[in-house]
Amino acid sequence: MKKTTPPTLLRLSVLALVAAVGTACGGSSDDTSDVAVAFSSSKPDAAPFPSDRYTVADTRQLSQLRVALPKPDCAVRVSDCYDIDELNTLDGFSLVPRFTVPFTGDIDPATVTSDSVYLLELASGRKIGINQTAWDAPARLLSFKSDELLREQQRYLMVVTDRVRDTAGKRLGGGEWLDASSGLAIGRASESGGYREALRQALAQAPANAGKPVAATLFTTQNATATLAAMAAAAKARTATGIDFMVATQGGTPARALFGIDQIASGVVHRQSGTAPQFADTALRLSALQVVPGSVAQVGFGRFASPTFLDAKVRIAPTGTAALPQLLGETQVAVQVFVPAGTKPAGGWPVVLFGHGLGNNMHDSPWAIASVLASYGLATASIHVVGHGGGAQSTLELALSGGGQASVAVPGRGIDQNGDGQITPFEGATAPAPYGVIGSRDALRQTVTDLVELARRFQAGVDIDGDGQSDFDGRRVTYSGQSFGGVYGTMLLAVDKDLVAGVPNVGGGSLIEATRLGGLRSLRVASLAGRTPSLINLPPTATGAAQFDENLPFRGQPVLSKHVDGAQAIAKLFDHSEWAQQSGEATAYAPLIRLRPLAGHAPKPIVYQLAKGDTVMTNTSSGMVVRGGALGDRVSWFRHDLAFNNNNAVARNPHGYMLDITNPAALPYALQAQRQIGAFLASGGTDFSDADGTGPYYENVVDPAVLDALNFLP
């Protein structure tokens, strides 16, 4: 006769089996701690984060879900609520999230490694390690980042195992995480919704030899690049052609704004700097066009209509990643074109779109490189980035060598955002409150769309001199840009399949990362101080300047075990900002260059020029692009440390090394970098020669680990 096992005995047998499994994984009941990972199904800060617990279904999104974070007390934490409103429009979590794991007691942070805490990419089953780990003992909070850039629109499992020990050396306990019937770390049985079951299924993929899971979180990454790709495709589908160069007046008569370089005796940029209106005059950099004497024959100025998705708040209204954002109309964008000297090739001049940096404009940095590019037979075309170039009434005032004057309309894209009557050099490039968390994200996406439109017009044919013939080779349009221009240039190269090749110079992956660590840290100070409530967490300096301490670790370092009052709130804000801004960050687009090009795109030839110890676009920020796109073998690495040791008349900050043509000590290095750009782009992306040959100051290829440090000069 078959004997029936009593239910109580059966339950005890199951529990014994679970305990045996735990022992087999290296644990025993004797060495299990009372310390566990904290659990909550309703408070993001009280359990491991990010988590798909805080999402809702949304068919407008490519991921089919949308973030749905709860809000704090909005009467007190006003700025946090503004930020959450923006985060809750996204279709998933960050590609470089800052993971946070709260505990019920103290742990030994030295036991937190990629063996005890890890990520699992569910689609591939691939295990991913962690980096930049920090332990805040008073807060009992562990934080870290993934060891690599996560893929878009993918589900990941983050697992904490019992290989993490408490301060007595005991293995973590399961706390409220372990399900009594299965022994799995899926949380309370009373939790409603499908998340718990999804977590159960994901944990089934956890490697058997990776330690016993005692807590886990399941999350989906956002699609950061789809919207810009759709905007670029919309621009490419347009049919309008040509550029209008009839934007000058001479003697009160409309005229073509095309001038021989020897025809211009002098000129000023009459930049609208205030709404009164007020103007500020800056001399045109005519001498810069003689770096290679006689290489530039003409400069032309024009305008073209570009599709506009950006609203007056410097924001592209979210419509879901499965749809194109709302088209708001067209904007007339000013363009400047340098034409090389010599006989025009049969197919026309190849064109380099050159992008200027933050606070710069098309009448400055492009003039510093146009001469060298022209010596390689390359025309240079530039526009103002959104928010740059002064106000819409800006002009060029030229004195002509044969007598007479010419006035050229070159409307800037700056605006008076704060109502003080002034238009500062990049006012209008970032979104104001309540949208401040998105930063320059949408200004950059609009700028990229404008450049796609400009490239398309060159590809369709542009007649600059009015003879009815196209003067440029639309099959050979390439890109280069410096600093900010390296950021949006990387984005452009990822989404415009027809650009032949590109050379971003001193670009970076995250503007939050660059500005918090580099020479533009004052931007982060102002942002923190301007929040409600303020997040400034240090006393002012001796001069009264505000300052802060975010207490964040670098890559490749031991666990940072330190507490700083107020630092957790700052770190959380920086994480939220990077998450919100990701679709306007080069890091997200880096894999599309060579690793995983968009459908219909080929891998793009690229050189990524960087300088050791850059104090503006820090090496750590640039390293995010290099790692994310596997571009270490495409880096041209300027050894500024060696150049400075050789001659300390070279600027201490190498950020502008490629454009520094006025400093005799720096000029040789600038020309070497510019010639590398010219040779690479003129060859269609095949000639990647060392910028100084066998010299010591430039190296082709960099170990990404070198970019994990700031490398500033002592």
C-alpha positions as CSV (number, residue, x, y, z in Angstrom):
1,M,0.0,0.0,0.0
2,K,1.3,3.5,-1.0
3,K,2.2,5.6,2.1
4,T,1.0,9.3,1.9
5,T,3.5,11.9,3.2
6,P,1.8,14.3,5.6
7,P,1.7,17.9,4.3
8,T,3.8,19.3,7.2
9,L,6.4,16.7,6.6
10,L,6.4,17.4,2.9
11,R,6.9,21.1,3.6
12,L,9.8,20.4,5.9
13,S,11.4,18.2,3.2
14,V,11.2,21.0,0.7
15,L,12.8,23.5,3.1
16,A,15.5,21.0,3.8
17,L,16.1,20.6,0.1
18,V,16.3,24.4,-0.2
19,A,18.8,24.5,2.6
20,A,20.8,21.7,1.0
21,V,20.9,23.7,-2.2
22,G,22.2,26.7,-0.3
23,T,24.9,24.6,1.3
24,A,25.9,23.2,-2.0
25,C,26.3,26.7,-3.3
26,G,28.8,27.4,-0.5
27,G,26.5,28.3,2.4
28,S,25.2,26.8,5.6
29,S,22.6,27.7,8.2
30,D,25.5,28.4,10.6
31,D,27.2,31.1,8.5
32,T,24.1,32.8,7.2
33,S,23.7,36.4,8.3
34,D,20.6,38.3,9.6
35,V,21.7,41.1,7.2
36,A,19.8,41.0,3.9
37,V,19.0,43.2,1.0
38,A,16.1,45.5,1.9
39,F,12.8,44.9,0.2
40,S,9.9,47.1,-1.0
41,S,7.5,46.8,-3.9
42,S,6.5,50.5,-3.8
43,K,9.5,52.6,-2.9
44,P,12.3,52.8,-5.5
45,D,14.9,53.8,-2.9
46,A,14.0,51.0,-0.5
47,A,14.9,48.1,-2.8
48,P,17.3,47.4,-5.6
49,F,16.9,49.9,-8.5
50,P,16.3,50.1,-11.5
51,S,13.3,47.8,-11.6
52,D,10.5,47.1,-14.1
53,R,8.2,47.3,-11.0
54,Y,8.1,51.0,-11.9
55,T,6.8,50.7,-15.5
56,V,3.5,50.5,-17.2
57,A,2.4,49.1,-20.5
58,D,2.5,51.7,-23.4
59,T,2.0,50.6,-27.0
60,R,3.4,54.0,-28.2
61,Q,6.8,52.8,-27.1
62,L,9.1,50.4,-29.0
63,S,9.7,48.6,-25.7
64,Q,5.9,48.4,-25.1
65,L,6.4,49.9,-21.7
66,R,7.0,53.3,-20.1
67,V,8.7,54.4,-16.9
68,A,6.2,55.2,-14.1
69,L,8.2,56.3,-11.0
70,P,6.2,57.5,-8.0
71,K,6.7,61.1,-6.9
72,P,7.8,62.4,-3.6
73,D,6.2,65.3,-1.8
74,C,6.1,67.8,-4.6
75,A,5.5,70.8,-2.3
76,V,8.9,70.1,-0.8
77,R,11.0,68.4,-3.5
78,V,9.8,70.5,-6.4
79,S,12.7,69.9,-8.7
80,D,12.6,66.1,-8.2
81,C,9.0,66.1,-9.3
82,Y,9.9,68.0,-12.4
83,D,12.6,65.5,-13.2
84,I,10.3,62.5,-12.6
85,D,7.8,64.0,-15.0
86,E,10.5,63.8,-17.7
87,L,11.8,60.4,-16.7
88,N,8.2,59.0,-16.9
89,T,8.1,59.7,-20.6
90,L,10.9,57.3,-21.3
91,D,10.5,53.8,-22.6
92,G,13.0,52.1,-20.3
93,F,15.9,52.7,-18.0
94,S,19.4,54.0,-18.5
95,L,22.0,52.3,-20.6
96,V,24.6,53.3,-17.9
97,P,22.4,53.1,-14.8
98,R,23.7,53.7,-11.3
99,F,22.5,50.6,-9.4
100,T,21.5,51.1,-5.8
101,V,21.0,48.3,-3.3
102,P,19.9,49.1,0.2
103,F,20.6,46.7,3.1
104,T,19.1,45.9,6.4
105,G,22.5,46.0,8.1
106,D,26.2,46.4,7.6
107,I,28.2,44.5,4.9
108,D,31.8,44.0,4.1
109,P,32.2,46.1,1.0
110,A,35.4,44.2,0.0
111,T,33.2,41.2,-0.8
112,V,31.3,43.1,-3.4
113,T,32.8,42.0,-6.7
114,S,31.7,40.8,-10.1
115,D,31.6,37.3,-8.6
116,S,29.2,38.3,-5.9
117,V,27.0,40.8,-7.7
118,Y,26.4,40.7,-11.4
119,L,24.1,41.5,-14.4
120,L,22.6,39.0,-16.8
121,E,21.6,40.0,-20.3
122,L,18.5,37.8,-20.7
123,A,18.4,37.6,-24.5
124,S,21.9,36.2,-24.7
125,G,22.4,34.7,-21.2
126,R,25.7,36.7,-21.0
127,K,27.0,37.6,-17.6
128,I,28.2,41.2,-17.1
129,G,30.4,42.4,-14.2
130,I,30.2,45.6,-12.2
131,N,32.4,48.6,-11.7
132,Q,32.6,52.0,-9.9
133,T,31.3,50.4,-6.6
134,A,30.7,52.5,-3.5
135,W,29.4,51.7,0.0
136,D,27.8,54.3,2.2
137,A,27.8,52.7,5.7
138,P,25.5,55.2,7.5
139,A,23.0,54.9,4.7
140,R,23.6,51.1,4.3
141,L,23.5,51.7,0.6
142,L,25.6,50.0,-2.1
143,S,25.9,51.6,-5.5
144,F,27.7,50.6,-8.6
145,K,27.6,50.7,-12.4
146,S,27.7,48.0,-15.1
147,D,31.2,47.2,-16.4
148,E,30.0,47.9,-19.9
149,L,27.4,50.0,-21.8
150,L,24.1,48.1,-21.8
151,R,22.3,47.5,-25.0
152,E,19.1,49.4,-26.0
153,Q,15.7,47.9,-25.4
154,Q,17.0,44.8,-23.7
155,R,15.9,43.1,-20.4
156,Y,18.6,42.6,-17.8
157,L,18.6,40.9,-14.4
158,M,20.8,42.3,-11.6
159,V,21.6,39.7,-9.0
160,V,23.0,40.0,-5.5
161,T,24.3,36.6,-4.2
162,D,25.2,35.2,-0.8
163,R,28.8,35.6,-1.7
164,V,28.5,39.1,-0.3
165,R,29.4,38.9,3.4
166,D,28.4,40.9,6.5
167,T,31.0,42.5,8.8
168,A,31.2,39.2,10.7
169,G,32.1,37.3,7.6
170,K,28.7,35.6,7.3
171,R,26.8,35.2,4.0
172,L,23.9,37.4,3.3
173,G,20.5,36.1,4.3
174,G,17.4,36.1,2.2
175,G,15.4,38.4,4.4
176,E,12.0,39.2,2.8
177,W,13.3,38.2,-0.6
178,L,13.3,34.4,-0.5
179,D,10.1,32.7,-1.4
180,A,9.3,30.0,1.1
181,S,8.0,27.5,-1.4
182,S,10.7,27.8,-4.1
183,G,13.6,29.4,-2.3
184,L,13.9,31.9,-5.1
185,A,14.7,35.6,-4.5
186,I,11.5,36.9,-5.9
187,G,10.1,38.8,-2.9
188,R,6.7,38.7,-1.2
189,A,4.0,36.5,-2.4
190,S,1.5,39.2,-1.8
191,E,2.9,41.5,-4.5
192,S,0.4,42.1,-7.2
193,G,1.0,42.3,-11.0
194,G,3.2,40.2,-13.3
195,Y,6.6,41.5,-12.2
196,R,7.2,38.7,-9.6
197,E,6.5,36.0,-12.1
198,A,8.8,37.7,-14.7
199,L,11.5,37.8,-12.0
200,R,11.0,34.1,-11.3
201,Q,11.5,33.3,-14.9
202,A,14.6,35.5,-15.2
203,L,16.2,33.9,-12.2
204,A,15.9,30.5,-13.8
205,Q,18.6,31.7,-16.2
206,A,21.0,32.6,-13.4
207,P,24.3,30.6,-13.7
208,A,24.3,27.7,-11.3
209,N,27.9,28.3,-10.3
210,A,27.6,32.0,-9.6
211,G,26.5,32.0,-6.0
212,K,23.0,31.7,-4.5
213,P,20.8,34.7,-5.4
214,V,19.5,36.5,-2.3
215,A,18.0,39.5,-4.1
216,A,17.4,40.5,-7.7
217,T,15.9,43.2,-9.9
218,L,14.6,42.9,-13.5
219,F,14.7,46.0,-15.7
220,T,14.4,47.0,-19.4
221,T,16.7,49.5,-21.0
222,Q,15.4,52.4,-23.0
223,N,15.6,52.9,-26.8
224,A,17.8,56.0,-26.8
225,T,18.6,56.4,-30.5
226,A,15.3,55.5,-32.3
227,T,13.7,59.0,-32.2
228,L,16.8,60.8,-33.7
229,A,17.0,58.0,-36.3
230,A,13.4,58.7,-37.2
231,M,14.0,62.5,-37.4
232,A,17.0,61.9,-39.6
233,A,15.0,59.7,-41.9
234,A,12.3,62.3,-42.1
235,A,14.9,64.9,-43.2
236,K,16.3,62.5,-45.8
237,A,12.8,62.0,-47.2
238,R,12.4,65.7,-48.0
239,T,12.8,66.9,-51.6
240,A,13.7,70.6,-51.2
241,T,17.1,71.3,-52.8
242,G,19.8,74.0,-52.9
243,I,21.0,76.7,-50.5
244,D,20.0,80.3,-50.9
245,F,23.1,82.4,-51.1
246,M,21.3,85.7,-51.9
247,V,21.6,86.9,-48.3
248,A,23.9,89.9,-48.7
249,T,23.3,93.6,-49.6
250,Q,25.7,95.9,-51.3
251,G,24.8,99.5,-51.8
252,G,21.3,98.7,-50.7
253,T,20.9,96.0,-53.4
254,P,20.4,92.3,-52.7
255,A,23.6,90.4,-53.6
256,R,25.0,86.9,-53.6
257,A,27.0,86.3,-50.4
258,L,30.1,84.8,-52.1
259,F,33.4,86.5,-51.7
260,G,36.9,85.9,-52.8
261,I,39.2,85.8,-49.8
262,D,41.4,88.5,-51.4
263,Q,38.2,90.5,-51.9
264,I,37.7,91.0,-48.2
265,A,39.8,93.7,-46.7
266,S,38.4,93.3,-43.2
267,G,35.2,92.2,-41.5
268,V,33.4,91.9,-38.2
269,V,30.8,89.6,-36.8
270,H,28.0,91.9,-35.6
271,R,26.5,89.5,-33.1
272,Q,23.2,90.3,-31.5
273,S,24.0,90.1,-27.8
274,G,20.8,91.6,-26.4
275,T,17.1,92.1,-27.1
276,A,17.2,95.9,-27.2
277,P,18.8,95.1,-29.6
278,Q,22.4,95.2,-28.5
279,F,25.4,94.0,-30.6
280,A,28.9,92.9,-29.9
281,D,31.5,93.1,-32.7
282,T,34.3,90.5,-33.2
283,A,36.8,90.7,-36.0
284,L,36.6,87.9,-38.7
285,R,39.6,85.6,-38.5
286,L,40.9,86.3,-42.0
287,S,44.5,85.5,-41.1
288,A,43.5,82.0,-40.1
289,L,42.6,81.3,-43.7
290,Q,46.4,81.7,-44.6
291,V,47.7,78.9,-42.4
292,V,48.2,77.2,-45.8
293,P,48.6,80.4,-47.9
294,G,46.2,80.6,-50.8
295,S,44.4,77.3,-50.1
296,V,41.0,78.9,-49.6
297,A,39.6,80.8,-52.6
298,Q,36.1,81.9,-51.5
299,V,33.8,82.0,-48.6
300,G,30.0,81.9,-49.0
301,F,27.1,82.5,-46.7
302,G,23.6,81.2,-47.2
303,R,20.5,79.7,-45.6
304,F,18.3,76.6,-46.0
305,A,15.0,75.5,-44.5
306,S,15.3,72.6,-42.0
307,P,12.5,70.6,-40.4
308,T,11.9,71.7,-36.8
309,F,10.9,69.4,-34.0
310,L,12.2,71.6,-31.2
311,D,9.8,73.9,-29.3
312,A,10.4,77.2,-27.6
313,K,11.3,75.4,-24.4
314,V,14.3,73.7,-26.2
315,R,12.4,70.4,-25.9
316,I,11.1,67.9,-28.3
317,A,7.7,66.9,-27.0
318,P,7.7,63.1,-26.3
319,T,5.3,61.1,-28.5
320,G,6.7,57.6,-27.8
321,T,9.7,56.0,-29.4
322,A,7.5,54.1,-31.9
323,A,6.5,57.4,-33.6
324,L,8.1,60.4,-35.2
325,P,7.9,63.5,-33.0
326,Q,5.5,66.2,-34.1
327,L,6.9,68.4,-36.9
328,L,6.5,72.0,-35.9
329,G,7.4,73.6,-39.2
330,E,10.7,74.8,-40.7
331,T,13.6,77.0,-39.5
332,Q,15.9,79.0,-41.7
333,V,19.4,77.9,-40.8
334,A,22.4,80.0,-41.7
335,V,25.3,78.2,-43.3
336,Q,28.9,79.1,-44.1
337,V,31.0,77.4,-46.9
338,F,34.7,77.7,-47.6
339,V,35.7,76.8,-51.2
340,P,39.2,75.6,-52.0
341,A,41.5,77.2,-54.5
342,G,42.4,75.5,-57.7
343,T,40.5,73.7,-60.4
344,K,37.2,72.3,-59.3
345,P,37.2,68.5,-59.7
346,A,34.9,67.0,-62.3
347,G,32.4,65.9,-59.7
348,G,32.7,69.0,-57.6
349,W,34.5,69.7,-54.3
350,P,34.1,67.1,-51.5
351,V,32.6,68.7,-48.4
352,V,33.4,68.4,-44.7
353,L,30.6,69.4,-42.4
354,F,32.5,70.9,-39.4
355,G,30.8,71.3,-36.0
356,H,31.8,73.9,-33.5
357,G,32.0,73.6,-29.7
358,L,29.9,74.8,-26.8
359,G,29.9,78.7,-26.7
360,N,31.6,78.9,-30.0
361,N,30.0,79.6,-33.4
362,M,30.5,79.0,-37.1
363,H,32.5,82.3,-37.5
364,D,35.2,81.1,-35.1
365,S,36.5,77.5,-35.0
366,P,35.7,76.5,-38.6
367,W,38.0,79.4,-39.7
368,A,40.9,77.8,-37.8
369,I,40.7,74.5,-39.8
370,A,39.3,75.5,-43.2
371,S,42.7,76.4,-44.7
372,V,44.3,73.0,-44.0
373,L,41.1,71.1,-45.2
374,A,41.2,73.2,-48.4
375,S,44.8,72.2,-49.0
376,Y,43.4,68.6,-49.2
377,G,40.8,69.8,-51.7
378,L,38.0,69.8,-49.2
379,A,35.3,72.4,-48.8
380,T,34.2,73.2,-45.3
381,A,30.5,73.9,-44.4
382,S,29.3,74.9,-40.9
383,I,26.1,76.0,-39.1
384,H,25.4,77.4,-35.7
385,V,24.4,74.8,-33.0
386,V,20.9,75.6,-31.5
387,G,21.4,78.3,-29.0
388,H,24.6,79.7,-30.5
389,G,25.7,82.5,-32.8
390,G,23.8,85.3,-31.0
391,G,20.4,86.5,-31.8
392,A,18.4,86.4,-35.1
393,Q,19.5,89.9,-36.1
394,S,23.2,89.0,-36.3
395,T,25.1,90.1,-39.4
396,L,28.6,90.2,-41.0
397,E,29.8,93.6,-42.0
398,L,32.5,93.4,-44.6
399,A,34.9,96.0,-46.0
400,L,35.8,95.1,-49.5
401,S,39.3,95.5,-50.9
402,G,38.0,97.3,-54.0
403,G,36.1,99.7,-52.0
404,G,32.5,99.5,-50.8
405,Q,30.8,97.5,-48.1
406,A,28.7,94.3,-47.9
407,S,26.3,93.3,-45.1
408,V,25.5,89.6,-44.8
409,A,22.5,88.2,-42.9
410,V,23.8,85.4,-40.6
411,P,21.0,84.9,-38.1
412,G,22.1,83.3,-34.9
413,R,20.1,80.7,-32.9
414,G,20.6,82.2,-29.4
415,I,17.6,83.5,-27.4
416,D,17.1,85.4,-24.2
417,Q,15.9,82.5,-22.0
418,N,16.0,84.1,-18.6
419,G,14.4,87.5,-19.5
420,D,17.4,89.6,-18.6
421,G,17.7,91.2,-22.0
422,Q,21.0,89.5,-22.8
423,I,21.7,86.7,-25.3
424,T,24.8,84.9,-24.0
425,P,27.1,82.7,-26.2
426,F,25.1,79.5,-25.7
427,E,21.8,80.8,-24.2
428,G,19.1,78.6,-25.7
429,A,21.2,75.4,-25.9
430,T,19.7,73.9,-22.8
431,A,16.1,73.4,-21.6
432,P,15.0,75.6,-18.7
433,A,12.9,74.5,-15.7
434,P,10.7,72.5,-15.4
435,Y,12.5,70.5,-18.2
436,G,16.1,71.2,-16.9
437,V,16.9,67.5,-16.4
438,I,17.1,67.0,-20.2
439,G,19.9,69.5,-20.5
440,S,21.0,70.0,-24.1
441,R,19.5,66.7,-25.3
442,D,17.0,68.1,-27.7
443,A,19.0,71.0,-28.8
444,L,21.6,68.5,-30.0
445,R,19.0,66.2,-31.6
446,Q,17.7,69.2,-33.6
447,T,21.2,70.3,-34.6
448,V,21.9,66.8,-35.9
449,T,18.7,66.9,-37.9
450,D,19.8,70.3,-39.3
451,L,23.1,68.7,-40.4
452,V,21.3,65.7,-42.0
453,E,19.2,68.2,-43.9
454,L,22.4,70.2,-44.9
455,A,24.2,67.0,-46.0
456,R,21.1,66.0,-48.0
457,R,21.1,69.3,-49.9
458,F,24.8,68.9,-50.8
459,Q,24.0,65.4,-52.0
460,A,21.2,66.8,-54.1
461,G,23.5,69.5,-55.6
462,V,24.4,73.0,-54.4
463,D,25.3,75.8,-56.7
464,I,27.2,78.4,-54.8
465,D,28.2,80.8,-57.6
466,G,24.9,80.9,-59.5
467,D,26.1,79.5,-62.8
468,G,23.4,76.7,-62.7
469,Q,25.9,74.0,-62.0
470,S,26.5,72.0,-58.8
471,D,29.9,72.9,-57.2
472,F,30.2,70.1,-54.7
473,D,30.4,66.3,-54.8
474,G,27.4,65.1,-52.9
475,R,28.8,61.6,-52.9
476,R,31.8,62.7,-50.7
477,V,30.3,64.4,-47.7
478,T,32.1,63.8,-44.5
479,Y,32.2,65.2,-40.9
480,S,34.5,66.6,-38.4
481,G,33.9,68.7,-35.3
482,Q,35.5,69.7,-32.0
483,S,34.3,69.3,-28.4
484,F,30.5,69.8,-28.4
485,G,30.9,69.2,-32.2
486,G,32.5,65.9,-31.4
487,V,29.5,64.9,-29.3
488,Y,26.7,65.7,-31.8
489,G,29.0,64.7,-34.6
490,T,29.2,61.1,-33.2
491,M,25.4,61.1,-33.1
492,L,25.3,62.4,-36.7
493,L,27.6,59.7,-38.0
494,A,25.5,57.1,-36.3
495,V,22.2,58.2,-38.0
496,D,23.2,59.5,-41.4
497,K,24.1,56.5,-43.5
498,D,25.3,58.7,-46.5
499,L,28.1,60.4,-44.7
500,V,31.3,58.7,-45.8
501,A,33.5,59.1,-42.8
502,G,34.1,61.2,-39.7
503,V,36.7,62.6,-37.3
504,P,35.2,63.8,-34.0
505,N,37.8,65.7,-32.0
506,V,37.8,65.8,-28.1
507,G,34.2,64.6,-28.0
508,G,32.7,63.0,-24.9
509,G,30.1,60.5,-24.0
510,S,28.3,62.2,-21.1
511,L,28.2,65.9,-20.5
512,I,27.3,65.3,-16.9
513,E,30.4,63.2,-16.5
514,A,32.6,65.8,-18.2
515,T,31.2,68.9,-16.4
516,R,31.2,67.4,-12.9
517,L,34.9,66.5,-13.2
518,G,36.4,69.1,-15.5
519,G,36.8,72.8,-16.0
520,L,33.0,73.4,-16.5
521,R,32.2,72.1,-13.0
522,S,30.6,75.6,-12.4
523,L,27.7,74.5,-14.6
524,R,27.0,71.7,-12.2
525,V,27.3,74.0,-9.2
526,A,24.8,76.4,-10.7
527,S,22.4,73.5,-11.5
528,L,22.6,72.1,-7.9
529,A,22.2,75.5,-6.3
530,G,19.2,76.3,-8.5
531,R,17.2,73.3,-7.5
532,T,14.3,73.4,-5.0
533,P,15.6,72.4,-2.5
534,S,19.2,73.2,-3.2
535,L,21.6,70.2,-3.3
536,I,24.8,72.1,-2.5
537,N,26.3,70.0,0.3
538,L,29.5,71.8,1.3
539,P,30.3,75.2,2.8
540,P,31.3,77.9,0.4
541,T,35.0,78.4,-0.5
542,A,37.1,81.2,1.1
543,T,36.0,83.4,-1.8
544,G,32.3,82.6,-1.2
545,A,31.9,80.3,-4.2
546,A,29.4,77.4,-3.9
547,Q,30.9,73.9,-4.1
548,F,29.7,70.3,-3.7
549,D,31.0,66.8,-3.2
550,E,29.2,64.0,-5.1
551,N,31.4,61.2,-3.6
552,L,31.5,59.1,-6.8
553,P,34.2,56.5,-7.6
554,F,36.2,56.2,-10.8
555,R,36.4,53.0,-12.9
556,G,38.8,50.3,-11.9
557,Q,39.3,51.4,-8.3
558,P,38.6,49.5,-5.1
559,V,35.2,50.0,-3.5
560,L,34.8,53.5,-2.3
561,S,33.8,53.3,1.4
562,K,32.9,56.8,2.4
563,H,30.0,58.9,3.6
564,V,29.4,62.5,2.6
565,D,26.3,64.2,3.8
566,G,24.0,65.1,0.9
567,A,26.1,63.2,-1.7
568,Q,23.5,60.5,-2.3
569,A,21.0,63.1,-3.5
570,I,23.6,64.6,-5.9
571,A,24.6,61.2,-7.2
572,K,21.0,60.3,-7.8
573,L,20.4,63.6,-9.7
574,F,23.4,63.0,-11.9
575,D,22.2,59.5,-12.6
576,H,18.7,60.8,-13.5
577,S,20.2,63.5,-15.7
578,E,22.3,61.1,-17.6
579,W,19.3,58.8,-18.0
580,A,17.1,61.7,-19.2
581,Q,19.8,63.0,-21.6
582,Q,20.9,59.7,-23.0
583,S,19.2,60.2,-26.4
584,G,21.4,63.3,-26.8
585,E,24.6,61.7,-25.6
586,A,27.3,60.3,-27.9
587,T,27.7,57.2,-25.6
588,A,24.3,55.8,-26.7
589,Y,25.1,56.2,-30.4
590,A,28.7,54.9,-30.3
591,P,27.7,51.2,-30.9
592,L,25.9,52.3,-34.1
593,I,29.2,53.5,-35.7
594,R,30.8,50.1,-36.2
595,L,29.4,47.4,-33.8
596,R,25.7,47.5,-34.6
597,P,24.9,49.9,-37.4
598,L,21.3,50.8,-38.0
599,A,19.4,48.7,-40.6
600,G,20.6,49.7,-44.0
601,H,23.8,51.3,-42.7
602,A,27.3,50.1,-43.2
603,P,30.0,50.4,-40.5
604,K,31.4,53.9,-40.6
605,P,35.1,54.8,-41.0
606,I,36.0,56.9,-38.0
607,V,39.0,58.5,-36.2
608,Y,38.3,59.6,-32.7
609,Q,40.9,62.3,-31.7
610,L,41.5,62.7,-28.0
611,A,44.1,64.5,-25.8
612,K,45.5,63.1,-22.7
613,G,44.5,65.1,-19.6
614,D,41.7,67.2,-21.3
615,T,40.3,69.3,-18.5
616,V,37.0,70.2,-20.3
617,M,35.9,67.0,-22.1
618,T,37.5,64.7,-19.6
619,N,39.1,61.5,-20.6
620,T,36.6,59.6,-18.4
621,S,33.7,61.0,-20.5
622,S,35.4,60.3,-23.8
623,G,36.2,56.8,-22.5
624,M,32.5,56.1,-22.4
625,V,32.3,56.5,-26.2
626,V,35.5,54.5,-26.8
627,R,34.3,51.6,-24.7
628,G,30.7,51.8,-25.9
629,G,31.7,51.7,-29.5
630,A,34.8,49.5,-29.2
631,L,36.8,52.4,-30.7
632,G,40.1,52.0,-29.0
633,D,41.8,51.1,-32.3
634,R,40.4,54.2,-33.9
635,V,41.7,56.7,-31.4
636,S,44.4,59.3,-32.3
637,W,45.9,60.0,-28.8
638,F,47.6,63.4,-28.4
639,R,50.3,63.0,-25.6
640,H,49.8,66.5,-24.2
641,D,51.9,65.5,-21.2
642,L,54.9,65.0,-23.4
643,A,54.2,68.2,-25.4
644,F,53.9,70.3,-22.3
645,N,57.1,68.8,-20.8
646,N,58.9,69.6,-24.0
647,N,57.6,73.2,-24.0
648,N,55.4,74.6,-21.3
649,A,54.3,77.5,-23.5
650,V,51.8,75.0,-24.8
651,A,48.4,75.5,-23.0
652,R,48.0,73.5,-19.8
653,N,44.6,72.4,-21.0
654,P,44.8,70.5,-24.3
655,H,41.1,70.7,-25.0
656,G,41.7,73.1,-27.9
657,Y,44.9,71.6,-29.2
658,M,43.6,70.9,-32.7
659,L,42.5,74.5,-33.2
660,D,45.3,76.3,-31.4
661,I,46.9,78.0,-34.4
662,T,47.8,81.3,-32.8
663,N,50.2,79.9,-30.2
664,P,53.6,79.3,-31.9
665,A,54.4,76.5,-29.4
666,A,51.1,74.7,-30.1
667,L,50.9,75.3,-33.8
668,P,52.9,72.3,-34.9
669,Y,50.6,69.9,-33.0
670,A,47.5,71.7,-34.3
671,L,48.6,71.3,-37.8
672,Q,49.5,67.6,-37.4
673,A,46.0,66.9,-36.0
674,Q,44.4,68.9,-38.8
675,R,46.4,67.2,-41.5
676,Q,45.4,63.9,-40.0
677,I,41.7,64.9,-40.4
678,G,42.3,66.2,-44.0
679,A,44.1,63.0,-45.1
680,F,41.6,60.7,-43.6
681,L,38.5,62.5,-45.0
682,A,40.1,63.2,-48.4
683,S,40.8,59.4,-48.6
684,G,37.2,58.5,-47.9
685,G,38.2,57.1,-44.5
686,T,41.2,54.9,-45.5
687,D,44.3,56.9,-44.6
688,F,44.6,56.7,-40.8
689,S,48.3,57.7,-40.4
690,D,49.9,58.6,-37.2
691,A,49.7,62.4,-36.9
692,D,53.4,62.9,-36.2
693,G,54.7,59.8,-37.9
694,T,57.4,58.3,-35.8
695,G,57.3,61.2,-33.3
696,P,56.3,60.7,-29.7
697,Y,53.4,63.2,-29.5
698,Y,50.7,61.2,-31.2
699,E,49.7,57.6,-30.9
700,N,47.2,55.7,-33.0
701,V,45.2,53.3,-30.7
702,V,44.7,53.7,-27.0
703,D,44.0,51.2,-24.2
704,P,40.5,52.2,-22.9
705,A,41.8,51.6,-19.4
706,V,44.0,54.7,-19.8
707,L,40.8,56.7,-20.2
708,D,39.5,55.6,-16.8
709,A,41.6,58.4,-15.1
710,L,41.5,62.1,-15.6
711,N,45.2,62.3,-16.5
712,F,45.4,66.0,-15.7
713,L,48.8,67.6,-15.5
714,P,50.1,67.8,-11.9
